[in-house]
Amino acid sequence: MNLLLHDWYLRHVKKPRCSLCGQIAILRNDNGSWICEECAEVMNDLGIENGIGDEK
């Protein structure tokens, strides 16, 4: 129940934007950026773990 409330809050109140495509995001990376479910799925398919903003 708590997870449903958290997802609803992110989608309808906070509305963070995906750092890759600009859609409403619900997943937060370790570095603080947000990504949407679709971009996370694509990153998973490509085998990218945390490629956003990790320039070393």
SVG drawing of the C-alpha trace seen along z (x, -y; Angstrom):
<svg xmlns="http://www.w3.org/2000/svg" viewBox="-2 -18 40 25">
<polyline fill="none" stroke="black" stroke-width="0.4" points="0.0,0.0 2.8,-2.4 4.5,-1.8 1.2,-2.6 0.9,-5.9 4.6,-6.7 4.1,-6.0 0.9,-8.1 2.7,-11.0 5.6,-10.9 3.3,-10.8 0.7,-13.4 2.2,-15.7 6.0,-15.9 6.3,-15.0 10.1,-14.7 11.3,-14.5 13.5,-11.8 17.0,-13.1 17.1,-11.2 13.7,-11.7 11.8,-14.3 8.8,-12.1 7.5,-11.8 10.1,-9.6 9.5,-7.4 13.0,-5.8 15.9,-7.7 19.5,-6.9 22.3,-6.9 23.6,-10.2 20.2,-11.9 18.9,-12.1 15.5,-10.6 14.7,-8.2 11.4,-6.8 10.4,-3.2 10.9,-3.0 14.5,-4.4 15.3,-2.1 14.1,0.9 16.2,-0.2 19.2,-0.7 18.7,2.8 18.4,4.3 21.6,2.6 23.4,3.6 24.0,0.1 24.0,0.0 24.5,-3.7 25.7,-5.5 23.9,-8.8 26.3,-11.5 29.1,-9.1 32.1,-10.7 35.4,-9.8"/>
</svg>
